Each structure stands twice: as C-alpha cells, then as structure tokens.
C-alpha cells in the first residue's frame, strides 16, 4: 500500500530527528513523565492523530519517542509490528526505513537555518563553489556543447521549491 500524504511524512521525519531509531512500548495512555516545556494537550492530540491513522488503515502501527533537553517527554506504541502474527512493537525493535536521506537532510538543513547559519536567499555557490557559473541547456539535443552561463544564481530557497536540472 502506497501512502503519499506529505503531512504524515513530515511528522514522521520530525520524530526521527528527535528519537533513536527504535520502537517503544507503552500503554495507550500518556505516560507520566516530566513534560519539560511541551504542552501535554498537544501530545494527546498527536496520540489521537496516530490512532486515527491506524484505525483508518493508513498505518499498521506507530511508535513515538520524544526527548527534550535530555528528558523523555513522550513514549508510546500502538498496535503491532506484525499484524499476521499479532506481535506488539517492542522497545528495542529496529525499523527498516527506506529512502529517508533527502527528507532527513532537509530537516537538518532547516534546523541550521533556524540557528542562523545561512539565509534562504544566499546563493548556493557561497557554500558550494562548484555551483558558480552554472550553464543552462537551451537545446537538450546538443548536450554540453555551447551552453551559456545562467543569468541568475541558484539560491538556497530555489533548490527547495522544485527539481532543477544542473550541468557542470
């Protein structure tokens, strides 16, 4: 079953950035841990969201483990890791995650942006000199012969909007 909701993907990525890649066990009630500045009601809404996704069969199960400032603020697991065998998600279970490099790198990239390491309007060539004097193909049939230099610099925010074909 293929699922293409970007909101679900974003939530999953955020969880991956703040937790070790392993499943967690727990009851269906919010555990009694120190919340450390995170609104308990928002965590409850998140639990309800996960339950809804499972009930609507968009996910077989879910595990959530959130830490903030070294404290566990949310740890819970729903359903099974194997529906056929009715095996619950275990605390030390590993999950196979495929094709997550780009979303994880992008999330980390945005964390660096939030900390002020760069501006979205910066040219990519400021950090990757190979992107200076990019050439643009006007006729793909001609290949790299006689390509003119691009009129505009590629900006960081441009790379996040759509796929751009680059030539060296």
TORNU-586746 format. One record per residue: x, y, z of N, C-alpha, C in turn; residue in three letters; chain; residue number from 1. Coordinates in Angstrom, 3 decimals, decimal comma. Last residue first. Layout:
+----------+----------+----------+----------+----------+----------+----------+----------+----------+------+------+-------+
|     n.c1 |     n.c2 |     n.c3 |    ca.c1 |    ca.c2 |    ca.c3 |     c.c1 |     c.c2 |     c.c3 | zado | tigu | fitor |
+----------+----------+----------+----------+----------+----------+----------+----------+----------+------+------+-------+
|        X |        Y |        Z |        X |        Y |        Z |        X |        Y |        Z |  ALA |    A |   NUM |
...
+----------+----------+----------+----------+----------+----------+----------+----------+----------+------+------+-------+
END
This chain:
+----------+----------+----------+----------+----------+----------+----------+----------+----------+------+------+-------+
|     n.c1 |     n.c2 |     n.c3 |    ca.c1 |    ca.c2 |    ca.c3 |     c.c1 |     c.c2 |     c.c3 | zado | tigu | fitor |
+----------+----------+----------+----------+----------+----------+----------+----------+----------+------+------+-------+
|   27,381 |   20,661 |  -15,221 |   28,653 |   21,133 |  -14,684 |   29,470 |   21,859 |  -15,619 |  UNK |    A |   168 |
|   23,925 |   21,330 |  -14,828 |   25,003 |   20,749 |  -15,619 |   26,296 |   21,392 |  -15,147 |  UNK |    A |   167 |
|   20,839 |   20,503 |  -13,219 |   22,112 |   21,220 |  -13,232 |   23,072 |   20,521 |  -14,184 |  UNK |    A |   166 |
|   17,409 |   20,881 |  -13,072 |   18,486 |   20,132 |  -13,735 |   19,753 |   20,984 |  -13,804 |  UNK |    A |   165 |
|   15,656 |   21,015 |  -10,098 |   16,313 |   21,845 |  -11,092 |   17,403 |   21,007 |  -11,753 |  UNK |    A |   164 |
|   12,559 |   20,516 |   -8,497 |   13,793 |   19,925 |   -9,019 |   14,360 |   20,788 |  -10,150 |  UNK |    A |   163 |
|   11,595 |   23,233 |   -6,298 |   11,321 |   22,271 |   -7,357 |   12,634 |   21,658 |   -7,827 |  UNK |    A |   162 |
|   12,261 |   24,449 |   -3,830 |   10,956 |   24,638 |   -4,455 |   10,634 |   23,576 |   -5,480 |  UNK |    A |   161 |
|   14,818 |   24,267 |   -2,904 |   13,782 |   23,589 |   -2,117 |   12,408 |   23,664 |   -2,771 |  UNK |    A |   160 |
|   16,354 |   25,808 |   -4,524 |   16,596 |   24,360 |   -4,557 |   15,540 |   23,587 |   -3,791 |  UNK |    A |   159 |
|   15,568 |   28,348 |   -3,817 |   15,169 |   27,829 |   -5,124 |   15,317 |   26,314 |   -5,166 |  UNK |    A |   158 |
|   16,830 |   28,834 |   -1,401 |   15,380 |   28,623 |   -1,389 |   14,870 |   28,087 |   -2,725 |  UNK |    A |   157 |
|   19,478 |   29,163 |   -2,338 |   19,139 |   28,027 |   -1,488 |   17,637 |   27,777 |   -1,515 |  UNK |    A |   156 |
|   19,649 |   30,072 |   -5,833 |   19,564 |   30,397 |   -4,415 |   19,157 |   29,162 |   -3,616 |  UNK |    A |   155 |
|   21,689 |   30,346 |   -8,535 |   20,770 |   29,424 |   -7,882 |   20,808 |   29,735 |   -6,389 |  UNK |    A |   154 |
|   21,790 |   33,445 |  -10,301 |   22,410 |   32,490 |   -9,388 |   21,319 |   31,587 |   -8,817 |  UNK |    A |   153 |
|   20,877 |   33,897 |  -13,739 |   20,627 |   34,098 |  -12,310 |   21,360 |   33,053 |  -11,492 |  UNK |    A |   152 |
|   21,718 |   33,129 |  -16,238 |   21,536 |   34,558 |  -15,974 |   21,381 |   34,853 |  -14,490 |  UNK |    A |   151 |
|   24,246 |   30,652 |  -16,817 |   22,914 |   31,013 |  -16,317 |   22,862 |   32,503 |  -15,995 |  UNK |    A |   150 |
|   26,153 |   30,600 |  -19,817 |   26,133 |   30,708 |  -18,361 |   24,742 |   31,178 |  -17,938 |  UNK |    A |   149 |
|   25,257 |   28,383 |  -22,569 |   25,505 |   29,715 |  -21,986 |   25,460 |   29,652 |  -20,459 |  UNK |    A |   148 |
|   26,913 |   25,693 |  -24,124 |   25,913 |   26,090 |  -23,135 |   26,232 |   27,477 |  -22,582 |  UNK |    A |   147 |
|   28,378 |   24,393 |  -26,195 |   27,950 |   25,778 |  -26,311 |   26,877 |   26,207 |  -25,329 |  UNK |    A |   146 |
|   27,493 |   21,120 |  -25,488 |   28,165 |   21,998 |  -26,456 |   27,555 |   23,399 |  -26,450 |  UNK |    A |   145 |
|   26,230 |   19,244 |  -23,919 |   27,011 |   20,272 |  -23,220 |   27,700 |   21,241 |  -24,177 |  UNK |    A |   144 |
|   23,416 |   18,697 |  -26,068 |   24,244 |   18,276 |  -24,935 |   24,973 |   19,451 |  -24,324 |  UNK |    A |   143 |
|   21,658 |   19,110 |  -28,097 |   23,051 |   19,493 |  -28,331 |   23,968 |   19,081 |  -27,188 |  UNK |    A |   142 |
|   19,177 |   18,430 |  -27,115 |   19,743 |   17,563 |  -28,141 |   21,217 |   17,873 |  -28,405 |  UNK |    A |   141 |
|   18,421 |   20,478 |  -25,433 |   18,899 |   19,246 |  -24,827 |   19,531 |   18,297 |  -25,840 |  UNK |    A |   140 |
|   19,102 |   23,687 |  -25,648 |   18,650 |   22,616 |  -26,526 |   19,241 |   21,308 |  -26,001 |  UNK |    A |   139 |
|   19,975 |   25,076 |  -23,511 |   18,859 |   25,652 |  -24,260 |   18,272 |   24,629 |  -25,214 |  UNK |    A |   138 |
|   21,172 |   24,468 |  -20,349 |   20,954 |   23,852 |  -21,654 |   19,747 |   24,514 |  -22,321 |  UNK |    A |   137 |
|   23,320 |   26,583 |  -18,638 |   21,929 |   26,191 |  -18,848 |   21,783 |   25,629 |  -20,258 |  UNK |    A |   136 |
|   25,883 |   26,433 |  -16,172 |   25,461 |   26,569 |  -17,561 |   24,067 |   26,000 |  -17,717 |  UNK |    A |   135 |
|   27,137 |   28,319 |  -13,424 |   26,382 |   27,188 |  -13,964 |   25,970 |   27,479 |  -15,399 |  UNK |    A |   134 |
|   28,974 |   29,909 |  -11,907 |   28,975 |   29,870 |  -13,376 |   28,297 |   28,622 |  -13,944 |  UNK |    A |   133 |
|   29,173 |   27,864 |   -9,008 |   29,428 |   29,156 |   -9,670 |   29,419 |   28,925 |  -11,170 |  UNK |    A |   132 |
|   29,002 |   25,415 |   -7,834 |   27,769 |   25,949 |   -8,408 |   27,943 |   27,359 |   -8,976 |  UNK |    A |   131 |
|   31,330 |   24,822 |   -6,583 |   31,078 |   24,142 |   -7,861 |   29,834 |   24,693 |   -8,559 |  UNK |    A |   130 |
|   31,272 |   26,000 |   -4,061 |   31,841 |   26,758 |   -5,185 |   31,611 |   26,121 |   -6,554 |  UNK |    A |   129 |
|   28,942 |   26,041 |   -1,855 |   29,426 |   25,006 |   -2,774 |   29,961 |   25,700 |   -4,020 |  UNK |    A |   128 |
|   28,396 |   28,394 |   -0,570 |   28,774 |   27,246 |    0,238 |   29,337 |   26,099 |   -0,598 |  UNK |    A |   127 |
|   27,862 |   30,147 |   -2,598 |   28,543 |   30,673 |   -1,409 |   29,085 |   29,527 |   -0,553 |  UNK |    A |   126 |
|   26,262 |   28,810 |   -4,417 |   27,702 |   28,873 |   -4,682 |   28,501 |   29,464 |   -3,518 |  UNK |    A |   125 |
|   23,685 |   29,316 |   -3,607 |   24,253 |   28,004 |   -3,282 |   25,768 |   28,038 |   -3,447 |  UNK |    A |   124 |
|   23,150 |   32,566 |   -2,239 |   23,401 |   31,712 |   -3,410 |   24,041 |   30,395 |   -2,957 |  UNK |    A |   123 |
|   20,622 |   33,172 |    0,225 |   22,040 |   33,026 |   -0,123 |   22,174 |   32,206 |   -1,398 |  UNK |    A |   122 |
|   18,034 |   33,159 |    1,069 |   18,316 |   33,945 |   -0,133 |   19,803 |   33,901 |   -0,514 |  UNK |    A |   121 |
|   18,093 |   31,826 |    3,440 |   17,499 |   31,131 |    2,302 |   17,756 |   31,864 |    0,991 |  UNK |    A |   120 |
|   21,208 |   32,073 |    5,143 |   19,931 |   32,665 |    4,754 |   19,397 |   31,924 |    3,544 |  UNK |    A |   119 |
|   22,797 |   30,267 |    7,849 |   22,715 |   30,749 |    6,481 |   21,352 |   31,382 |    6,269 |  UNK |    A |   118 |
|   22,687 |   29,910 |   10,577 |   23,936 |   29,592 |    9,890 |   23,951 |   30,050 |    8,435 |  UNK |    A |   117 |
|   20,480 |   30,264 |   12,312 |   21,113 |   31,416 |   11,683 |   22,423 |   31,146 |   10,961 |  UNK |    A |   116 |
|   18,932 |   28,284 |   13,266 |   20,011 |   28,724 |   14,144 |   20,832 |   29,852 |   13,520 |  UNK |    A |   115 |
|   17,300 |   27,771 |   11,089 |   16,698 |   28,359 |   12,286 |   17,752 |   28,901 |   13,245 |  UNK |    A |   114 |
|   19,222 |   26,508 |    9,461 |   18,663 |   27,803 |    9,070 |   18,067 |   28,512 |   10,284 |  UNK |    A |   113 |
|   19,532 |   24,120 |   10,849 |   20,681 |   25,036 |   10,737 |   20,222 |   26,434 |   10,341 |  UNK |    A |   112 |
|   16,987 |   23,106 |   10,384 |   17,399 |   23,366 |   11,762 |   18,599 |   24,323 |   11,770 |  UNK |    A |   111 |
|   17,086 |   22,741 |    7,655 |   16,198 |   23,776 |    8,175 |   16,493 |   24,087 |    9,641 |  UNK |    A |   110 |
|   18,893 |   20,589 |    7,614 |   19,228 |   21,832 |    6,931 |   18,381 |   22,985 |    7,471 |  UNK |    A |   109 |
|   17,365 |   18,610 |    8,809 |   18,584 |   19,092 |    9,466 |   19,025 |   20,436 |    8,911 |  UNK |    A |   108 |
|   15,433 |   18,361 |    6,777 |   15,027 |   18,761 |    8,132 |   16,228 |   19,284 |    8,914 |  UNK |    A |   107 |
|   17,089 |   17,522 |    4,655 |   16,342 |   18,772 |    4,554 |   15,909 |   19,263 |    5,932 |  UNK |    A |   106 |
|   17,994 |   15,057 |    5,643 |   18,955 |   16,122 |    5,375 |   18,246 |   17,472 |    5,295 |  UNK |    A |   105 |
|   15,525 |   13,729 |    5,714 |   16,279 |   13,937 |    6,954 |   17,296 |   15,051 |    6,770 |  UNK |    A |   104 |
|   14,722 |   13,697 |    2,981 |   13,920 |   14,390 |    3,994 |   14,674 |   14,657 |    5,286 |  UNK |    A |   103 |
|   17,015 |   12,270 |    1,797 |   16,650 |   13,643 |    1,427 |   15,791 |   14,331 |    2,480 |  UNK |    A |   102 |
|   17,014 |    9,698 |    3,171 |   18,148 |   10,602 |    3,168 |   17,738 |   12,041 |    2,882 |  UNK |    A |   101 |
|   15,097 |    7,752 |    3,076 |   14,870 |    8,843 |    4,012 |   16,007 |    9,868 |    4,000 |  UNK |    A |   100 |
|   14,717 |    5,197 |    1,796 |   14,662 |    6,466 |    1,064 |   14,390 |    7,661 |    1,971 |  UNK |    A |    99 |
|   13,340 |    3,229 |    4,451 |   13,928 |    3,346 |    3,123 |   13,761 |    4,757 |    2,579 |  UNK |    A |    98 |
|   13,848 |    1,585 |    7,448 |   13,382 |    2,833 |    6,846 |   14,102 |    3,008 |    5,517 |  UNK |    A |    97 |
|   12,981 |   -0,794 |    9,661 |   13,623 |   -0,634 |    8,358 |   13,024 |    0,604 |    7,691 |  UNK |    A |    96 |
|   13,503 |   -0,542 |   13,122 |   12,598 |   -0,345 |   11,998 |   13,410 |   -0,159 |   10,730 |  UNK |    A |    95 |
|   14,042 |   -2,634 |   15,935 |   14,584 |   -1,773 |   14,884 |   13,591 |   -1,705 |   13,742 |  UNK |    A |    94 |
|   13,039 |   -2,786 |   19,331 |   12,824 |   -3,166 |   17,942 |   13,438 |   -2,150 |   16,994 |  UNK |    A |    93 |
|   13,028 |   -2,423 |   22,041 |   14,336 |   -2,470 |   21,368 |   14,225 |   -2,861 |   19,893 |  UNK |    A |    92 |
|   10,294 |   -2,464 |   22,657 |   11,101 |   -1,284 |   22,981 |   12,425 |   -1,274 |   22,224 |  UNK |    A |    91 |
|    8,115 |   -3,773 |   20,067 |    8,993 |   -3,923 |   21,231 |    9,842 |   -2,675 |   21,428 |  UNK |    A |    90 |
|    4,803 |   -3,998 |   19,060 |    6,058 |   -3,278 |   18,865 |    6,860 |   -3,359 |   20,168 |  UNK |    A |    89 |
|    3,395 |   -7,344 |   19,189 |    3,423 |   -5,911 |   19,519 |    4,795 |   -5,297 |   19,253 |  UNK |    A |    88 |
|    2,280 |   -9,485 |   16,767 |    3,451 |   -9,211 |   17,598 |    3,478 |   -7,711 |   17,906 |  UNK |    A |    87 |
|    0,436 |  -10,866 |   15,146 |   -0,018 |  -10,098 |   16,319 |    1,127 |   -9,871 |   17,315 |  UNK |    A |    86 |
|    1,121 |  -11,996 |   12,770 |    1,493 |  -12,747 |   13,970 |    1,044 |  -12,075 |   15,261 |  UNK |    A |    85 |
|    0,041 |  -10,081 |   11,030 |   -0,233 |  -11,501 |   10,820 |    0,024 |  -12,304 |   12,087 |  UNK |    A |    84 |
|    1,091 |   -7,643 |   11,869 |   -0,350 |   -7,884 |   12,009 |   -0,665 |   -9,377 |   11,898 |  UNK |    A |    83 |
|    3,833 |   -6,748 |   13,526 |    3,397 |   -7,759 |   12,560 |    1,922 |   -8,043 |   12,805 |  UNK |    A |    82 |
|    3,883 |   -4,765 |   15,301 |    4,894 |   -4,683 |   14,249 |    4,588 |   -5,718 |   13,167 |  UNK |    A |    81 |
|    0,744 |   -3,302 |   16,355 |    1,684 |   -4,399 |   16,186 |    2,750 |   -4,078 |   15,145 |  UNK |    A |    80 |
|   -0,440 |   -0,679 |   18,493 |   -0,654 |   -1,828 |   17,628 |    0,541 |   -2,761 |   17,562 |  UNK |    A |    79 |
|    1,629 |    1,935 |   19,551 |    0,284 |    1,484 |   19,207 |    0,374 |    0,304 |   18,266 |  UNK |    A |    78 |
|    3,539 |    3,353 |   22,172 |    3,471 |    2,486 |   20,992 |    2,030 |    2,040 |   20,801 |  UNK |    A |    77 |
|    5,409 |    6,085 |   23,591 |    4,181 |    5,301 |   23,441 |    4,252 |    4,450 |   22,177 |  UNK |    A |    76 |
|    6,508 |    8,784 |   25,218 |    6,954 |    7,446 |   24,831 |    5,729 |    6,554 |   24,778 |  UNK |    A |    75 |
|    7,636 |   11,967 |   25,856 |    6,561 |   11,185 |   25,249 |    7,132 |    9,861 |   24,787 |  UNK |    A |    74 |
|    9,767 |   13,020 |   27,107 |    8,503 |   13,727 |   27,276 |    7,330 |   12,951 |   26,679 |  UNK |    A |    73 |
|   12,720 |   12,384 |   28,684 |   11,681 |   11,742 |   27,886 |   10,382 |   12,476 |   28,163 |  UNK |    A |    72 |
|   15,292 |   14,838 |   28,578 |   14,198 |   14,200 |   29,305 |   13,222 |   13,560 |   28,328 |  UNK |    A |    71 |
|   17,154 |   16,285 |   27,104 |   17,593 |   15,094 |   27,807 |   16,524 |   14,374 |   28,600 |  UNK |    A |    70 |
|   15,625 |   18,265 |   25,862 |   16,627 |   18,629 |   26,869 |   17,020 |   17,436 |   27,735 |  UNK |    A |    69 |
|   13,257 |   15,933 |   25,090 |   13,570 |   17,349 |   25,037 |   14,497 |   17,671 |   26,197 |  UNK |    A |    68 |
|   12,204 |   13,217 |   23,056 |   13,026 |   13,726 |   24,157 |   13,225 |   15,216 |   23,969 |  UNK |    A |    67 |
|    9,801 |   10,888 |   22,164 |   10,234 |   12,279 |   22,035 |   11,023 |   12,662 |   23,278 |  UNK |    A |    66 |
|    8,653 |    8,365 |   20,377 |    9,596 |    8,576 |   21,469 |   10,160 |    9,972 |   21,282 |  UNK |    A |    65 |
|    6,251 |    6,162 |   19,132 |    6,671 |    7,548 |   19,298 |    7,554 |    7,657 |   20,527 |  UNK |    A |    64 |
|    5,089 |    3,985 |   16,683 |    5,861 |    4,136 |   17,909 |    6,344 |    5,575 |   17,961 |  UNK |    A |    63 |
|    2,326 |    2,321 |   15,208 |    3,172 |    3,505 |   15,341 |    3,886 |    3,472 |   16,673 |  UNK |    A |    62 |
|    0,877 |    0,313 |   12,579 |    1,178 |    0,615 |   13,965 |    2,059 |    1,844 |   14,007 |  UNK |    A |    61 |
|    0,028 |    0,442 |    9,973 |   -0,241 |   -0,769 |   10,743 |   -0,059 |   -0,531 |   12,229 |  UNK |    A |    60 |
|   -1,711 |    3,168 |    8,492 |   -0,505 |    2,666 |    9,138 |   -0,883 |    1,420 |    9,925 |  UNK |    A |    59 |
|   -4,114 |    3,508 |    7,434 |   -3,024 |    4,157 |    6,703 |   -1,676 |    3,768 |    7,296 |  UNK |    A |    58 |
|   -6,433 |    2,573 |    8,690 |   -5,557 |    1,637 |    7,984 |   -4,536 |    2,306 |    7,063 |  UNK |    A |    57 |
|   -7,784 |    4,074 |   10,439 |   -8,156 |    4,230 |    9,028 |   -7,247 |    3,423 |    8,108 |  UNK |    A |    56 |
|   -6,414 |    3,407 |   12,769 |   -7,810 |    2,971 |   12,608 |   -8,289 |    3,078 |   11,170 |  UNK |    A |    55 |
|   -3,988 |    4,744 |   12,264 |   -4,019 |    3,283 |   12,398 |   -5,435 |    2,767 |   12,159 |  UNK |    A |    54 |
|   -4,817 |    7,389 |   12,228 |   -4,114 |    6,839 |   11,065 |   -4,142 |    5,317 |   11,089 |  UNK |    A |    53 |
|   -5,859 |    7,560 |   14,842 |   -6,735 |    7,731 |   13,680 |   -6,097 |    7,136 |   12,423 |  UNK |    A |    52 |
|   -3,548 |    7,257 |   16,395 |   -4,624 |    6,265 |   16,498 |   -5,551 |    6,334 |   15,278 |  UNK |    A |    51 |
|   -2,203 |    9,615 |   15,652 |   -1,621 |    8,309 |   15,344 |   -2,694 |    7,213 |   15,387 |  UNK |    A |    50 |
|   -4,025 |   11,535 |   16,688 |   -3,704 |   11,512 |   15,261 |   -3,149 |   10,144 |   14,870 |  UNK |    A |    49 |
|   -3,886 |   10,966 |   19,402 |   -5,161 |   10,768 |   18,702 |   -4,939 |   10,711 |   17,187 |  UNK |    A |    48 |
|   -1,220 |   11,754 |   19,862 |   -1,639 |   10,365 |   20,083 |   -2,931 |   10,060 |   19,337 |  UNK |    A |    47 |
|   -1,490 |   14,483 |   19,306 |   -0,606 |   13,679 |   18,470 |   -0,963 |   12,198 |   18,625 |  UNK |    A |    46 |
|   -3,105 |   15,238 |   21,398 |   -3,621 |   15,369 |   20,028 |   -2,796 |   14,523 |   19,070 |  UNK |    A |    45 |
|   -1,300 |   14,765 |   23,499 |   -2,548 |   13,987 |   23,420 |   -3,141 |   14,042 |   22,023 |  UNK |    A |    44 |
|    0,566 |   16,727 |   22,908 |    0,972 |   15,327 |   22,834 |   -0,248 |   14,417 |   22,762 |  UNK |    A |    43 |
|   -1,013 |   18,935 |   23,417 |   -0,522 |   18,710 |   22,055 |   -0,048 |   17,274 |   21,883 |  UNK |    A |    42 |
|   -1,369 |   18,625 |   26,182 |   -2,533 |   18,545 |   25,303 |   -2,101 |   18,309 |   23,848 |  UNK |    A |    41 |
|    1,171 |   19,119 |   27,200 |    0,639 |   17,763 |   27,279 |   -0,572 |   17,578 |   26,357 |  UNK |    A |    40 |
|    3,602 |   21,053 |   25,737 |    2,196 |   21,031 |   26,121 |    1,649 |   19,607 |   26,055 |  UNK |    A |    39 |
|    6,817 |   21,022 |   27,059 |    5,970 |   20,638 |   25,927 |    4,548 |   20,475 |   26,443 |  UNK |    A |    38 |
|    8,334 |   21,486 |   29,323 |    8,014 |   22,608 |   28,451 |    7,182 |   22,266 |   27,236 |  UNK |    A |    37 |
|    8,591 |   18,856 |   30,487 |    9,746 |   19,687 |   30,124 |    9,421 |   20,778 |   29,100 |  UNK |    A |    36 |
|    7,088 |   16,748 |   31,439 |    6,788 |   17,235 |   30,101 |    7,833 |   18,243 |   29,618 |  UNK |    A |    35 |
|    7,957 |   13,777 |   33,037 |    8,060 |   15,226 |   33,041 |    7,908 |   15,738 |   31,625 |  UNK |    A |    34 |
|    5,460 |   11,228 |   32,653 |    6,837 |   11,693 |   32,642 |    6,822 |   13,209 |   32,709 |  UNK |    A |    33 |
|    3,333 |    8,944 |   32,483 |    3,523 |   10,003 |   33,474 |    5,009 |   10,337 |   33,545 |  UNK |    A |    32 |
|    2,097 |    8,475 |   29,120 |    2,888 |    8,088 |   30,275 |    3,088 |    9,265 |   31,228 |  UNK |    A |    31 |
|   -1,183 |    8,363 |   27,999 |    0,016 |    9,175 |   28,021 |    0,826 |    8,845 |   29,268 |  UNK |    A |    30 |
|   -2,256 |    5,027 |   27,211 |   -2,414 |    6,280 |   27,939 |   -1,103 |    7,041 |   27,922 |  UNK |    A |    29 |
|   -1,615 |    2,654 |   26,100 |   -2,252 |    3,623 |   25,225 |   -2,521 |    4,942 |   25,919 |  UNK |    A |    28 |
|    1,704 |    1,837 |   27,325 |    0,258 |    1,688 |   27,289 |   -0,315 |    2,717 |   26,339 |  UNK |    A |    27 |
|    4,578 |    0,788 |   25,473 |    3,895 |    1,596 |   26,466 |    2,417 |    1,332 |   26,370 |  UNK |    A |    26 |
|    7,641 |    0,725 |   23,652 |    6,422 |    0,125 |   24,142 |    5,796 |    1,058 |   25,150 |  UNK |    A |    25 |
|    9,149 |    1,780 |   20,628 |    8,939 |    1,951 |   22,059 |    7,652 |    1,247 |   22,438 |  UNK |    A |    24 |
|   11,750 |    1,138 |   18,231 |   10,366 |    1,217 |   18,670 |   10,286 |    1,361 |   20,173 |  UNK |    A |    23 |
|   14,387 |    3,279 |   17,106 |   13,906 |    2,018 |   17,654 |   12,495 |    2,221 |   18,149 |  UNK |    A |    22 |
|   16,383 |    5,430 |   16,485 |   15,588 |    4,648 |   15,547 |   15,296 |    3,284 |   16,177 |  UNK |    A |    21 |
|   15,862 |    7,998 |   18,946 |   16,664 |    6,930 |   18,370 |   15,773 |    6,108 |   17,444 |  UNK |    A |    20 |
|   14,444 |   11,203 |   18,055 |   14,413 |    9,925 |   18,754 |   15,420 |    8,970 |   18,153 |  UNK |    A |    19 |
|   14,289 |   13,470 |   16,542 |   14,372 |   13,629 |   17,991 |   14,335 |   12,302 |   18,744 |  UNK |    A |    18 |
|   14,095 |   12,756 |   13,887 |   15,168 |   13,649 |   14,282 |   15,325 |   13,762 |   15,792 |  UNK |    A |    17 |
|   11,782 |   11,226 |   13,802 |   13,067 |   10,573 |   13,593 |   14,214 |   11,455 |   14,066 |  UNK |    A |    16 |
|    9,813 |   13,171 |   14,100 |   10,018 |   12,174 |   15,146 |   11,384 |   11,516 |   15,021 |  UNK |    A |    15 |
|   10,070 |   14,478 |   11,674 |   10,345 |   15,201 |   12,907 |   10,572 |   14,242 |   14,061 |  UNK |    A |    14 |
|    9,232 |   12,427 |    9,975 |   10,606 |   12,924 |    9,923 |   10,974 |   13,669 |   11,191 |  UNK |    A |    13 |
|    6,522 |   12,202 |   10,639 |    7,409 |   11,066 |   10,828 |    8,866 |   11,520 |   10,857 |  UNK |    A |    12 |
|    5,617 |   14,714 |    9,820 |    5,530 |   14,326 |   11,231 |    6,482 |   13,181 |   11,534 |  UNK |    A |    11 |
|    6,116 |   14,475 |    7,039 |    6,788 |   15,498 |    7,832 |    6,760 |   15,151 |    9,311 |  UNK |    A |    10 |
|    4,349 |   12,368 |    6,364 |    5,779 |   12,215 |    6,163 |    6,550 |   13,218 |    7,004 |  UNK |    A |     9 |
|    1,923 |   13,583 |    6,886 |    2,302 |   12,396 |    7,647 |    3,811 |   12,202 |    7,555 |  UNK |    A |     8 |
|    2,046 |   15,605 |    4,935 |    1,906 |   15,956 |    6,349 |    2,339 |   14,800 |    7,233 |  UNK |    A |     7 |
|    2,069 |   14,300 |    2,454 |    3,298 |   14,953 |    2,910 |    3,225 |   15,344 |    4,387 |  UNK |    A |     6 |
|    0,846 |   11,201 |    1,680 |    0,453 |   12,419 |    2,377 |    1,709 |   13,093 |    2,925 |  UNK |    A |     5 |
|    0,960 |    8,768 |    0,218 |    1,688 |    9,937 |   -0,252 |    1,296 |   11,226 |    0,449 |  UNK |    A |     4 |
|    1,419 |    5,349 |    0,376 |    0,781 |    6,480 |    1,031 |    1,592 |    7,726 |    0,735 |  UNK |    A |     3 |
|    0,666 |    2,148 |   -0,908 |    1,471 |    3,357 |   -1,022 |    0,702 |    4,519 |   -0,421 |  UNK |    A |     2 |
|    0,859 |   -1,173 |    0,000 |    0,000 |    0,000 |    0,000 |    0,901 |    1,230 |    0,000 |  UNK |    A |     1 |
+----------+----------+----------+----------+----------+----------+----------+----------+----------+------+------+-------+
END
